Amino acid sequence: MPPTPTMTTENSTNTSRAEELKTLANEAFKAHKYSQAIDLYTQAIGVSNDNAVYWANRAFAHTKLEEYGSAIQDATKAIEIDPKYSKGYYRRGAAYLAMGKFKDALKDFQQVKKLCPNDPDATKKLKECEKAVMKLKFEEAISVPGSEKHSVADSIDYHTIGTSTGSSFVSPKVTSVTVLVALMAVLAVYVRNKAAIAVAVAAMAMLLVVWGTSWLGGFKDNVFTKSRTIDLDVEPKYAGARIEGDVVTLDFVKKMMDDFKNQKSLHKRYAYQIVLQIRDLLRALPSLVDINVPNGKHFTVCGDVHGQFYDLINIFELNGLPAEDNPYLFNGDFVDRGSFSLEVILTLFAFKCMSPSAIYLARGNHESKSMNKIYGFEGEVRSKLSDTFVELFAEVFCCLPLAHVINEKVFVVHGGLFSVDGVKLSDIKAIDRFCEPPEEGLMCEILWSDPQPQLGRGPSKRGVGLSFGADVTERFLQDNNLDLVVRSHEVKDEGYEIEHDGKLITVFSAPNYCDQMGNKGAFIRFEAPDMKPNIVTFSSVPHPDIKPMAYANNFLRMFS
């Protein structure tokens, strides 16, 4: 049936209204009000749901809120509506990149290049994505099975740094490279095909370069000795913080923090000592740590800090330094995005070494190799310290506890709750956490899940974990005789949000997140015995002109 004049007028009115909503959404996006932009794009889609632009724009806003699962869904819908709409593939590829799904991203950027062959920006991003995939394949080729891996920490004795050499051995990574070279040589001999020989020669050349680099690097990071000799004698001219003997003191931590504020470095000798000592402390802890706050005393819980060192210092100025009578729990995501992540993690670790009951540390989803590789911590550590420290931090992050319970009342975890009912605290204590985070199961959900306003459970807007409603929270609390869930993991405009009928609080301690979100930070003080939460909010403070993500991978900085 041909459209009637009434239908035509109605369609025109709907189109105009949808465009008005899109314009408002675009303005909100430019003002970094991404949640508001999502709401307005959603309204525009409600009026006109067959416009690929609205779906792609909402995908972009989801990406800004790190809701990569939702971004992929929206971008996919835009592609379904218009298979030739390049921004649909572009938005989805960017979300895949942010999740570390490089091969999926590569397919989308290849499609963008196909649709826009003369677009230099598309060409540049495709090349970066191809590099990332090639690097990933190479790392997979030389990776060592978990059962064969040697602990980096066990190979270093900070007491003898710069003074002695241990028994010789060749690292598994170098062994892997050597084996691959041999296999390539065998391929060339037996196949006797010019193409195969050419591939083998090229591969061997590349591998030998890497092997040679490792050999030369061995004199600094020494992959060839069991107790690595690292020439790190503390020079007489070094004027920074020093640890006398084995004990990390408050005076040392204060001096180190002052040096960091003035953009001075800590000597590697002391960085090794802090990280190796914290490893021993954390390994001895259970996966769920019970904390007792005596009557009349208080306890502070902080959320994500994300490498914002100067805002961490501000927390201590507002609330006092960690101490036996002023204890803290930092609830994960200490590193990544912010470009002072090393300063943050060394400060927190040093306080823990100084006084283990003055500060508690929980693992977040960003205390992992995959996140650190993408979001900057790996690059920052490599730039400021060395490759050995990259491996060392990865080991130590696997030792961090997953959850805490304060006074048998308050359950504190980085992400959230679970895909099944009936999870007991004993189940969490029993998790073998000494590994990289899996993609499913209790450990994954602890690190990645988010609350939702609806009852029940739903898919994760991040693409990992799940979303859970107030009824899930209520049942978990009842099953474990608890009063409150405190979690972090999500930026909030006021630094916190109270949800699920007051039974769940999100706390986020990185104000003006990534120098662009305009949010406040917050921390929670609990007073024993009633343990009622007192929430304190604060604004960001100035920091040196080093932008967030300064050490992140090239391809991710393109989208930041």
N, C-alpha and C positions, 0 to 999 in steps of 0.2 A: 504494500500500500504506500503510495507516495506521501511524503510529509505534508501535513496540513499547515496553513499559515500559523495556527495556534502552536503546533509542535515546533515549527521553525523559530517562532518568537521565544518559546520556552528554552529551546536549545541555546539560542543566542544569549538569553539572560543567564543561563547556567554557565556558559563559557566566560561571560564577563565577570560573574561572581567568582569563578574559580581563578581567573587571572588576578583579580583583586587580592584574593587570599595568597596566591603565589607571591605577589609583590610584597605583601606584608611579611610573609615568611622569609623572603630574601633579605628584607631589612633586618629582621631579627637575627638571621644568620650572620650578617655583616657586623652586628653588634655583639657577636659571640654568645647570643642567647639561643643555644642550639635546641634545648628542650622546647622552648616556645616555637622555634622554627618548625620542629617536627610536628607539633600540634597543628600549626597553620597549614603545613603541607598535607597533613592528614585530612583536614577540612576540605582543602582543594580537591583531593582525591575523592572524597565523599561526594562532591558535586560533579566531578568529571573524572571517572576512574580509568579512562582509556587514553590518558595523556602521559606519554613516556617521560616527559620532562619532570612532571611532579614526582614520579617515583624515583627518578635518578637524583633529583635534588634532595628528597628525603633520605635517600641512601647516603649522600654526602654528609648530611647533618648527623646521621647515626654514626658515621665514621668518626666525626669530631668528638662524639661522646664515647668512643671506643666500643660501640655496639656493632661489632663487625658482622655478627650473624644476621642481625636485622638489615644491615647495609647490603649484604649479599642477596637476601631475599628481595629487597626493593629493587636492586639493580637488575636482578634476574627478571622481575616483572616488567621493568622498562624494556628489556631486550625482547621479551615475549610480545609486547605491544608493538614494538618497532625494531625488527632485527637489524636494521641499518642505522640505528641510533648509536653513534660511536661512544657517547658519554655513558651509556648503560654498561658497556664492556669496560670502559675506563674506571668507573666507580667500583665495579665488582672486582676488577683487577687490583685496585688500590686496597680494598678490604682484604682480599686474599693475601696480599703482600704483608699487611699489618699482622695477619695471623700466622705468618711464616709459611704459607702454602704457596711456595714459589712456582711450582709446576702449573698449578691452576691459574695463577696470575699470568704466567707466560702465555698461556693459550688466549687469555683475554686481550693482552697487549698485542699479540700477533693479529688478532681480529681488528683492533683499533688501527694498526698500521695498514692492514688491508683496506679498511674503509677510508683511511686518510693517508694515502701514500706520501703526500708532500708535506705533511705536518712534522716540522722538526722536533717539536716537543714529544710527539708520539714515538718518533725514531729514537730519541734519547732515552726515554723510559723503557722502550723495548730492549735496547742494548744493555741497560743496567739490570733489567730482569734476566736477560740471558746470562749475564755474568754471575748473578746470584745462583741461578740454576746450575751452571757449570761448577761453581765453587761447592755447591751442595753435593753434586755427584762426586766430585773429587774427595770431599771429606768422607762421604759414605764409602768410597773405595779404600781409603786408608784407615778407616775406623777400626778400633780394636774391640773384640767381643768383651762384654762386661767381666766375664770370668778371668780374662787375661790381663785386665788393667791393673797397673801398679798405682798405689796411692802417691800422689805428689807430696803430700804432707809427710808421709813416712820416709821420704827420701831427703828431707831437709832437717838439719839440726841447727837451729839459730844460735846455739851456744858456740858452734865452731865455724860460723860463717866467716869466710875469708882466712881461715887458719889451717884447714886440713882437707884431705881428699879421701873419700871412702872407696870401697871396692868397686871396680869397674863393672858396668853393665850397659847394655844397649836398650834404649827405651822401646816399648812396643810399637810406637808410631814409626820409628826409624826402621824397625824390623819389618813392618808391614810394607813400607815403601820398597825395601830391598826385595821382598818376596814378589811384589808386583813387577819390579824391573825384570826379575828372572822369568816370570810368566810371560811377559811381553817378548823376551828374547826367545823363549821356547816357541811361541806362536810364530815368530818370524822364521825360525829355522824349519819348522815342520810344514807350515803352509806354503812357504816359498812362493808367495804371491807378491807382486810388486806393491800392490795397494796395502796388503797386510804388513809388509816390511816397512813401508813408509809410516803407517800408523804406529807400529811398534817402536820405530826409531824416534818418532815425535814424542810418544808417551814416555819412553825411557829418558829422553832429554829433559822433559818437564819434571819427571820424578827425580832425576839426578840433581837437578837444580834445587828442588825442595830438600833433598837429602843433604846436599852440600850446604844449603842455608842452615839446616839444623846443625850440621857439623860445626860450622863457624859460630853459630849461636851458642853451641855447647860451651864455649869458653866463658859465656856470660850466664846462661841459664842451665848449662851443662846437662844435656839429656843422656850423657854417657857415664855418669857416676851414680852409684846407689845413694850415697849421701852427698847431694850436689854441692860442689865447691862453688860458692858464689862470692866473688871478690868484692865484699861489701864492708871492708874495714871502715869504721867511722873516722873520717878525716878530722884532724885537729881544728881545721877552719870551720867545720860544721857548727852552726850556732843555734840549731833548732832543738826541739824537745828531745830529751834523752831518758831512757829507762836504765836505772842503776840496778844491775842484777836481774832477778826474775820477777820482781814485784812492780806492777803498774800502779803508780800512786796518783792521787788527786792532783798534786802539783804537776806531774807529767801531763795528765789529760788537759788541764787548764792551759798549760804552755802550748800543747799541740793544737788546741782549738784556737788560741790566739794566732798561732802561725798560720793555720788554715784561713782564718779571717783576713789575714794580710797576704793571702795567696802564696804562702811559702809551703814547701813540701816537707813531709816527714821522711827521715832517712829510711831506706829500704830495710836496713838491719832491724829497726824497731817495728816497721810494718810487718815483717815476717814474724817477729816475736808475738805481736798482738794476734795475728790471724792464726798462728799455730796454737797459741794458748786458748783462744776461744774455741777452736775445734775440739780440744780435749774437754772443755767445759760442756759444750753442747752435746757431744756424743754420749755423755753420761746421763743425759736427761731423757725422760719418757716422751712419747709423742704427744701426750696430753699432760700438762704440768698443773698441779694444784698449788694455789697461792693462798696463804693465810694472812689476813690483815687484822692485827689485834684491835680490840675495842678502843675507840678514841683516836685511832690512827687513820690515815687516808692513803689512797692509791690512785694513780693517774694512768689512764689509757689513751694512747695516741694512735691515730690512723696512718694512712699512707704519707710518707715524706717525699719520696721520689726525687732524691738527689738535690733537694732544695735546702742546702746547708745553712744558709743565712736565716731561713725561717725556722730551722731546728734550733739554732742558737737563740732565736727570739722566744721559742717555747720555754727554754731553760731560764731566760731572763724573766719571763712572766710567772713561771711556776717553780723555779728553783732547780738546781742541778740534781741529777739522780744521786740518791744516798739511801742508807739503811732506813732513815726516817722520812724519806721522800721518794718512794719507789715508783717506777714507771713500767708499763708494758707498751712496747712499740709493736703494732699489729700488722707487720709485713709491708712489702713494697717500699723498702728503704732506698732502693736504687732505680736507675733507668729514667729516661726523659730529662730530668734535671741534670745539669752538667757539673755538679759537685757531688756526685754519688760516692766517689771514693772518700771524700772528706766525711760524708754522713756515716758511711759504714765503719770506717776506722774509729770515729768518735763513739758510736754505739758499742762497737766491740770492745773498745778500751774501757768504757765504763763497766761493762760486764766483767772484764778481767779484773778491774779494780775491786769490784764488790758485786759478786754474782746475785745477791738478793736485792740490790739497788735498781736493777733493770732486768726486764724479761723481754725476750725477742721471739716473735712468731714468724713463720715463713709465709710469704705472700706469693702470688702467682708470678711475680717478677723476680723472685729469687730462683731463677732457673736459667739454664744455658740458652734455651731457645729464645726467651725474652731478652736476655742480656745481649745476645748476638745482634738483635734487631734494634733495640731501643737505647743503646748507647753505653751501657756499663762495660761491656767487653772492650769496646774501642777506647773508653776512658782509661781503664786499667792498663791496657796495652800501651797507651800514650804516656801515662804518668808513672807506671811501674815497669811491668814486663809480661811476657807471655806466661811465664811460670805462675805469676799471681792470678792470671785469668783462670788457669786450671785449679789453683788453690782455693780461690773464692767459690768456684763451682762445687768443689768438694765440701766446703764448709756450709754452703747453703743447704746441702742435702742433710746436714745435721740439725738444722733448726727445728724446734718443736712445731706442731701443727695447730695446737689449741691450748687454751688455758681456762681454768675454772677458778674464780675468786670467791673465797669463803663459801663454797658449795652452793652459791646462788647465781653467779654471773658467768655465763659461757661466752668466751671471747675467741673468735676465729676470723681469719682474714676475709673469706668469701661468704660462705653461708651453709645452708643445711642440705638435706640429702634427697635422693630420688626415691628412697623407700622409707617407710615408717619403721619404728622399732629399733633405730640405731641407739645404742647405749654408750655411755662414756667409756666403758670397758672396751668396746669395739674400736673406738678412736685410739685408746692407749695401745691397742694391739697392732695398729698399722705399722708396717715396716716402711719407714719414711726415708731411709737412706738411699735415695735414688732420685732421678729426674721425675718430675710430676707425670703420672700417666694421663691418658686421654679420657679415662672413665673410672668410676669407682669412688670410694669414700674420699680418698686423698685428693683426687681431681675436684670433687664437689666442694670440699672444704676450702680450696684455693680459688675457685672460679664462680660459684653460684651467687645469685642475686635474689632479693625479695621482689615480689610482685604484688600489686593491689588486689588482684583477683584471688579467689580461693583456689586451692588445689595446686597443681604443678603445671608448668608449661615449658616450652623450649627456651633455651638461653638466647637472649638478645646479642650475646657475645659470640655465639657459635660454639662455646665450650661450657660444660656444666649444665645448670638448669635454673629456672625461676621457680620460686616457691611462695605460697600464700600464707596468710595469717593462721589458717587451720593447721598447716604443717608446722609452723613455729609453736603453736599452742600444744600440739601433741608431743613434740620433742621435749618441750619444757616439762610437761607433765610426766612423761616417761622417765625423766632423769631428775625429777624433784628440784628443778631450777626455776628461777624467777625471770631471767632476762637474757636475751642474746645481744651481744655487742659485736658488730662486724665493721669492716671498712670497705675498700675495694671500689667505691664509687665516689666521684666528685659530687659535692652537694653545694648549692649556692650559699648556704649559711654555714657550711662546714660540717653539718650534721643533719640527720632527719630521723624523726621518731615515727615508726610504722607499726603495723600489726597490733593495733589496740594497745600501744605502749609497751609491747613485749619485745620489740626489736629496735635497736638504735644503730644507725650508720654513722661512723665518725671518720672524718677525712682531714688530715693535718697539713696539707700542702696548699696554702692560699694562693690565689691567682695562678692556678695550676698551669704549668707550661708558659707562664707569662702572658696568658691570653684569656683565661676563663673568667677572671673577675670575681671568683668565689672567695669566701672567707675560709679560714682553717678553724679547727676546733680540737679540743681534748676534753675528756670526761674525768672528773674527780669523784671518787667514791669514798664515803666516810663510813667506817665500821662503828657500830654493828648493823645499822639499818641498810647500808649499801645503796642508798638512793643516789641516782646519778645527778651530778651538778656539772652542767655543760658550760665551758668557757670558749668563746669565739675570739678570733684575732685576725688581723689583716696582714697582708704580705709586707715585707721590708725590702729595701733596695739590695741589690747584689751586683757584683762586678759584671761588666758588659760581655758576658759569655752566654750565648743564647742556649735555651733548652735544645736538646737533641744535637748538640755540637759534635758529639762523638758517635752519633747513630750512623747506620749504614747509609751510603749515598742514595740508594733508591728510596729509602723511607723519608729522608730529608726533603726529597723532591715533592712529597705530598704533605709536608708539615706546614 
